[in-house]
């Protein structure tokens, strides 16, 4: 009951927002709200890692890029010239390939989005495991620098590899077909259905994570965050819990990358940039390190404002400033701290407990 009621309120809010855009004649907002939903999928996964497992990650844009770039590359790589090859012919017989025409009318035979997404997510699992085993033994700023290094590696790989489009990225990514004729794509006529698909995924993810943090695993994660050495001494397998949480978060980031790439019909190297990872960390910090609802709310608000161009050319600077301000004045997040009372105390010269 404690989990069901907030989820039902979230569902009602999603429906209400869509209806409001229809009543006010602003359905174009659904595009940014859909994209914000996919970004929020990554953010709540990062909140799980940072707020509950106590691990600082500055490389989650890398996992987003792994999902988006691999799915985009596999679904746009033309295999028509290799259709007589044994493996390509076998994949075609198994229904793993999809034929279509590109922008210029040329025929393309490429991997179907479903197996492409499976490959992308599996790769994210393998990479997060290989990275997590050694890196999660580190703590504090050492862990932050290690994950930052991973993010930089992914960024340079997608920026300098011809198969990933280098600085141009990958475009003309096909839609992602789902059940009952639904498809994740940027088609104007599917704007409402795409909005509900994105937020349906967010609702399912929130339901999963809320049940997780309220379970035995969640109590173990809180113990690790509070005092890892004490938790280890009490018999909690801290290494296993941290690794599994990191992998789950990486999968959510890769999944967000896959679906946002198919929705946007393309992906560029900026999605793997260091500032993207800083942006995600800043949003989690604003919402509250151990507050999934706060991270979700601020993820939607700040990403929507950014996607609408409200910050202009100072977009990255704004998120950098937000992160600094949160660390200085509200390290527990805006939604977990009486910030106005703290500011009042600072202005009046009173100590925090003297109000």
C-alpha positions as CSV (number, residue, x, y, z in Angstrom):
1,X,0.0,0.0,0.0
2,X,2.9,2.4,0.8
3,X,4.2,1.8,-2.7
4,X,1.0,1.5,-4.6
5,X,-0.5,4.9,-3.7
6,X,2.4,7.0,-4.9
7,X,2.6,5.0,-8.1
8,X,-1.1,5.6,-8.7
9,X,-0.6,9.3,-8.1
10,X,2.3,9.3,-10.6
11,X,0.1,7.5,-13.1
12,X,-2.7,10.0,-12.6
13,X,-0.3,12.9,-13.0
14,X,1.0,11.5,-16.3
15,X,-2.5,11.3,-17.6
16,X,-3.5,14.7,-16.3
17,X,-0.4,16.4,-17.9
18,X,-1.3,14.8,-21.3
19,X,-4.9,16.0,-21.0
20,X,-3.7,19.5,-20.1
21,X,-1.6,19.7,-23.2
22,X,-4.6,18.7,-25.2
23,X,-7.0,21.2,-23.6
24,X,-4.5,24.1,-23.8
25,X,-3.5,23.3,-27.4
26,X,0.1,22.7,-26.5
27,X,0.7,19.0,-27.6
28,X,4.2,20.0,-28.7
29,X,5.2,19.9,-25.1
30,X,4.8,16.1,-25.2
31,X,8.0,15.8,-27.2
32,X,10.1,17.3,-24.5
33,X,8.2,15.5,-21.8
34,X,8.8,12.1,-23.6
35,X,12.5,12.8,-23.8
36,X,12.6,13.9,-20.2
37,X,10.9,10.6,-19.3
38,X,13.7,8.6,-20.9
39,X,16.4,10.8,-19.2
40,X,14.6,10.3,-15.9
41,X,14.9,6.5,-16.3
42,X,18.7,7.0,-16.2
43,X,18.5,9.5,-13.3
44,X,16.5,7.3,-10.9
45,X,18.9,4.5,-11.6
46,X,21.8,6.8,-10.8
47,X,20.0,7.9,-7.6
48,X,19.9,4.2,-6.6
49,X,23.7,4.0,-7.0
50,X,24.5,7.3,-5.3
51,X,21.8,7.6,-2.7
52,X,21.5,4.1,-1.5
53,X,24.7,2.2,-2.4
54,X,26.7,5.3,-1.7
55,X,28.7,5.1,-5.0
56,X,29.6,8.2,-6.9
57,X,29.4,7.7,-10.7
58,X,30.5,10.3,-13.2
59,X,30.3,7.9,-16.1
60,X,26.7,7.1,-16.6
61,X,26.5,9.0,-19.8
62,X,28.9,6.3,-21.1
63,X,26.3,3.6,-20.4
64,X,23.6,5.7,-22.0
65,X,25.8,6.0,-25.1
66,X,26.5,2.3,-25.2
67,X,22.8,1.6,-25.4
68,X,22.0,4.3,-27.9
69,X,25.0,3.9,-30.2
70,X,25.0,0.2,-30.4
71,X,21.3,0.0,-31.1
72,X,21.6,2.8,-33.7
73,X,24.7,1.3,-35.4
74,X,23.2,-2.2,-35.6
75,X,19.8,-1.0,-37.0
76,X,21.3,1.3,-39.6
77,X,24.3,-0.8,-40.8
78,X,23.3,-2.0,-44.2
79,X,23.9,-5.8,-44.6
80,X,22.4,-6.0,-48.1
81,X,25.8,-6.6,-49.7
82,X,26.4,-9.5,-47.3
83,X,23.0,-11.1,-47.6
84,X,24.6,-14.2,-49.1
85,X,26.9,-14.7,-46.1
86,X,26.0,-17.7,-44.0
87,X,25.5,-15.7,-40.8
88,X,23.5,-13.0,-42.4
89,X,21.3,-15.5,-44.2
90,X,20.8,-17.4,-41.0
91,X,19.8,-14.2,-39.2
92,X,17.4,-13.3,-42.0
93,X,15.7,-16.8,-41.8
94,X,15.4,-16.3,-38.0
95,X,13.6,-13.0,-38.5
96,X,16.4,-11.0,-36.9
97,X,16.8,-8.6,-39.9
98,X,14.5,-5.9,-41.1
99,X,14.3,-4.4,-44.6
100,X,13.4,-0.8,-45.2
101,X,14.3,2.2,-47.4
102,X,16.5,5.1,-46.3
103,X,15.9,8.8,-46.9
104,X,17.0,8.6,-50.5
105,X,15.0,5.5,-51.3
106,X,17.8,3.1,-51.2
107,X,17.1,-0.4,-49.8
108,X,18.5,-1.3,-46.4
109,X,18.8,-4.6,-44.7
110,X,19.7,-4.2,-41.1
111,X,19.3,-5.9,-37.7
112,X,15.8,-5.6,-36.2
113,X,15.6,-3.2,-33.2
114,X,14.7,-5.9,-30.8
115,X,17.9,-8.0,-31.1
116,X,19.9,-4.8,-31.5
117,X,18.5,-3.6,-28.2
118,X,19.3,-7.0,-26.6
119,X,22.9,-6.7,-27.8
120,X,23.2,-3.2,-26.5
121,X,21.8,-4.0,-23.1
122,X,23.9,-7.2,-22.8
123,X,27.0,-5.1,-23.7
124,X,26.1,-2.6,-21.0
125,X,25.8,-5.5,-18.5
126,X,29.2,-7.0,-19.5
127,X,31.0,-3.6,-19.4
128,X,29.4,-2.5,-16.1
129,X,30.5,-5.9,-14.6
130,X,34.1,-5.6,-15.9
131,X,34.3,-1.9,-14.8
132,X,32.5,-2.5,-11.5
133,X,34.5,-5.4,-10.2
134,X,37.8,-3.3,-9.8
135,X,36.4,0.2,-9.7
136,X,33.8,-0.3,-6.9
137,X,36.6,-1.3,-4.5
138,X,37.5,2.4,-4.6
139,X,35.8,5.1,-2.4
140,X,35.2,8.8,-2.5
141,X,37.0,10.9,-5.1
142,X,39.0,7.9,-6.3
143,X,35.8,6.2,-7.4
144,X,34.5,9.4,-9.0
145,X,37.8,9.8,-11.0
146,X,37.7,6.2,-12.1
147,X,34.1,6.4,-13.4
148,X,35.0,9.7,-15.0
149,X,37.8,8.0,-16.8
150,X,35.4,5.4,-18.1
151,X,33.1,8.1,-19.4
152,X,35.9,9.8,-21.2
153,X,36.9,6.5,-22.9
154,X,33.4,6.0,-24.2
155,X,33.2,9.6,-25.4
156,X,36.5,9.3,-27.3
157,X,35.5,6.0,-28.8
158,X,32.2,7.2,-30.3
159,X,33.8,10.5,-31.3
160,X,36.7,8.9,-33.2
161,X,35.3,5.7,-34.6
162,X,33.9,5.8,-38.2
163,X,31.3,3.1,-37.6
164,X,29.7,5.3,-34.9
165,X,29.6,8.4,-37.2
166,X,32.5,10.2,-35.4
167,X,31.5,13.9,-34.8
168,X,28.3,13.5,-36.9
169,X,26.9,10.7,-34.9
170,X,24.3,8.3,-36.3
171,X,21.0,9.4,-38.0
172,X,18.1,7.8,-39.7
173,X,17.6,5.3,-36.9
174,X,14.3,3.4,-37.5
175,X,11.5,3.3,-35.1
176,X,11.3,0.6,-32.4
177,X,8.2,-1.6,-33.0
178,X,6.4,-2.8,-30.0
179,X,3.2,-4.8,-29.4
180,X,-0.2,-4.0,-30.8
181,X,1.1,-1.8,-33.6
182,X,2.8,0.6,-31.3
183,X,6.2,2.0,-32.2
184,X,8.8,4.2,-30.4
185,X,9.5,6.9,-33.1
186,X,9.4,10.6,-33.6
187,X,6.3,10.3,-35.9
188,X,4.0,13.2,-35.3
189,X,0.9,11.0,-35.2
190,X,2.4,8.9,-32.5
191,X,3.2,11.7,-30.1
192,X,0.7,10.8,-27.5
193,X,1.4,7.0,-27.6
194,X,5.1,7.7,-27.4
195,X,4.5,9.8,-24.3
196,X,2.7,7.0,-22.6
197,X,5.3,4.5,-23.6
198,X,8.1,6.5,-22.1
199,X,6.3,7.2,-18.9
200,X,5.0,3.7,-18.7
201,X,8.6,2.6,-18.6
202,X,9.3,5.2,-15.9
203,X,6.4,4.0,-13.8
204,X,7.5,0.3,-14.0
205,X,11.0,1.3,-13.1
206,X,9.8,3.3,-10.1
207,X,7.7,0.4,-8.9
208,X,10.7,-1.9,-9.2
209,X,13.1,0.4,-7.4
210,X,10.6,1.3,-4.6
211,X,10.0,-2.3,-3.9
212,X,13.8,-2.9,-4.0
213,X,14.7,-0.2,-1.5
214,X,11.9,-1.4,0.8
215,X,13.1,-4.9,0.8
216,X,16.0,-6.7,2.5
217,X,18.3,-5.6,-0.3
218,X,17.3,-2.0,0.3
219,X,18.1,-2.3,4.0
220,X,21.5,-3.7,3.1
221,X,22.1,-0.8,0.7
222,X,21.2,1.7,3.4
223,X,23.6,0.0,5.8
224,X,26.4,0.2,3.1
225,X,25.7,3.9,2.6
226,X,25.6,4.6,6.3
227,X,28.7,2.7,7.3
228,X,30.2,0.3,4.8
229,X,32.8,-1.2,7.2
230,X,30.1,-1.8,9.9
231,X,27.8,-3.4,7.4
232,X,30.6,-5.7,6.2
233,X,31.3,-6.6,9.8
234,X,27.7,-7.5,10.3
235,X,27.8,-10.0,7.5
236,X,26.5,-7.9,4.6
237,X,28.2,-8.8,1.3
238,X,29.0,-5.2,0.4
239,X,30.9,-6.0,-2.8
240,X,28.1,-8.1,-4.2
241,X,25.4,-5.6,-3.4
242,X,27.3,-2.6,-4.8
243,X,28.2,-4.5,-8.0
244,X,24.6,-5.6,-8.6
245,X,23.3,-2.1,-8.0
246,X,25.8,-0.7,-10.3
247,X,24.9,-3.2,-13.1
248,X,21.1,-2.5,-12.6
249,X,21.8,1.2,-12.9
250,X,23.9,0.7,-16.0
251,X,21.1,-1.4,-17.6
252,X,18.6,1.4,-16.9
253,X,20.9,3.9,-18.5
254,X,21.4,1.7,-21.6
255,X,17.7,1.1,-21.9
256,X,17.1,4.8,-21.8
257,X,19.7,5.3,-24.5
258,X,18.2,2.7,-26.7
259,X,14.6,4.0,-26.6
260,X,15.6,7.7,-26.7
261,X,17.8,7.1,-29.8
262,X,14.9,5.4,-31.6
263,X,12.6,8.1,-30.6
264,X,14.9,10.9,-31.7
265,X,15.9,8.8,-34.8
266,X,19.6,9.5,-34.0
267,X,22.3,10.1,-31.5
268,X,25.4,12.3,-31.3
269,X,28.7,12.3,-29.3
270,X,27.4,15.0,-26.9
271,X,25.2,12.3,-25.3
272,X,28.4,10.6,-24.1
273,X,30.1,13.8,-23.0
274,X,31.4,14.4,-19.5
275,X,29.0,17.3,-19.0
276,X,26.1,14.9,-19.5
277,X,27.3,12.8,-16.6
278,X,27.8,16.0,-14.5
279,X,24.2,17.0,-15.5
280,X,22.8,13.7,-14.2
281,X,24.7,14.0,-10.9
282,X,23.5,17.6,-10.5
283,X,19.9,16.5,-11.0
284,X,20.2,13.7,-8.4
285,X,21.9,16.1,-6.0
286,X,19.0,18.6,-6.4
287,X,16.3,15.9,-5.9
288,X,18.1,14.3,-3.0
289,X,20.7,11.6,-3.0
290,X,18.5,9.0,-1.3
291,X,15.2,10.3,-2.7
292,X,13.9,8.5,-5.8
293,X,10.8,10.7,-6.0
294,X,12.9,13.9,-5.6
295,X,15.3,12.7,-8.3
296,X,12.4,11.9,-10.6
297,X,10.6,15.3,-10.1
298,X,13.8,17.3,-10.6
299,X,14.8,15.2,-13.5
300,X,11.6,16.0,-15.3
301,X,11.6,19.7,-14.4
302,X,15.3,20.4,-15.2
303,X,15.4,18.3,-18.3
304,X,12.2,19.8,-19.6
305,X,13.6,23.3,-19.1
306,X,16.8,22.3,-20.8
307,X,15.1,20.7,-23.8
308,X,12.9,23.7,-24.2
309,X,16.1,25.8,-24.5
310,X,15.3,27.9,-21.4
311,X,19.0,28.0,-20.4
312,X,20.2,28.9,-23.9
313,X,23.9,28.6,-24.6
314,X,24.6,28.5,-20.8
315,X,23.0,25.1,-20.4
316,X,26.1,23.3,-19.2
317,X,27.1,26.3,-17.0
318,X,23.7,26.2,-15.3
319,X,24.0,22.6,-14.4
320,X,27.5,23.1,-13.2
321,X,26.4,26.0,-11.0
322,X,23.5,23.9,-9.7
323,X,25.8,21.1,-8.6
324,X,28.1,23.6,-6.8
325,X,25.2,25.3,-5.1
326,X,23.7,22.0,-3.9
327,X,27.1,20.8,-2.5
328,X,27.4,24.1,-0.6
329,X,23.9,24.8,0.6
330,X,21.8,21.7,0.3
331,X,23.8,18.5,0.1
332,X,20.7,16.5,1.0
333,X,18.8,18.0,-1.9
334,X,16.1,20.7,-2.2
335,X,13.3,18.2,-1.5
336,X,14.9,16.9,1.6
337,X,16.0,20.2,3.3
338,X,14.2,23.3,4.5
339,X,16.4,25.4,2.2
340,X,14.5,28.6,2.9
341,X,15.2,28.2,6.6
342,X,18.8,27.6,6.0
343,X,19.1,30.7,3.8
344,X,17.3,32.7,6.5
345,X,19.7,31.5,9.1
346,X,22.7,32.4,6.9
347,X,21.3,35.9,6.3
348,X,20.5,36.5,10.0
349,X,23.8,35.1,11.2
350,X,22.1,32.4,13.2
351,X,23.4,28.8,13.4
352,X,21.3,26.0,11.8
353,X,19.8,24.9,15.0
354,X,19.1,28.3,16.4
355,X,16.0,29.2,14.4
